Amino acid sequence: MIRVVIADDQALIRGAFQVLLDSEPDVEVVGQAADGAAALDAVARHRPDVVLMDIRMPVMDGLEATRRIVAEHPGVRVLVLTTFDLDEYVFAAIRGGASGFLLKDALPEDLLAAVRVVAAGEALLAPRATRLLVEEFATRPGPARRTPGALAALTDREREVLRLVGEGLSNAEISDRLTVGAATTKTHVAHLLTKLAARDRAQLVVIAYTSGLMDQPAG
């Protein structure tokens, strides 16, 4: 049974998500929270597998709540909920340990799939939101980026796989692009997680961009 806490300052949204999730035989909503501080309390009390986390909430926003949940409860996965316009804090939430993000206008079946994927220990980046995130980050001016030393330890193929992960491709899409088997791609991603000390795939996307890899010519 996947135990879920829903954190959103809108009661109607919390209620709608609960009805949807509780309709599934393998999912149970164990708590709700109207702000980040309440989300922390709910996580400590109920020890859920997944937290559906809104970002813009009173008292404590979802960004700070995500950081604290990940730090204090490493086994809890946080799935950030955002709007079509892409909340500017989503990137920071993922960098702070969120396992992915999903658009609030996603189809019900997509939300259910997202909860199951994240609960299984994988990361989920909604394709449309990923594209928006990439575009937002790629055009945003910022301080000079430096390639982490760990990136130098990657093989050429691992760098290629990391670039494709950064583009938002799934393992199946990477396998098709590189004409390799699914097991090979899965192994490359596992090596990237280990070598880059990344929590999950979401953080690999962050590393791909903050390291400057995506600014370099392909190949």
ABEGO torsion letter per residue (X at the ends): XBBBBBBBABAAAAAAAAAAAAABAABBBABBBABAAAAAAAAAAAGBABBBBBABBBGBBAAAAAAAAAAABAABBBBBBBBAAGBAAAAAAAAAGBAEBBBAABBAAAAAAAAAAAAAGBBBBBAAAAAAAAAAAAABBBBBBBBBAAAAABBAAAAAAAAAAAAGBBAAAAAAAAGBBAAAAAAAAAAAAAAAGBABAAAAAAAAAAAGAAABBBX
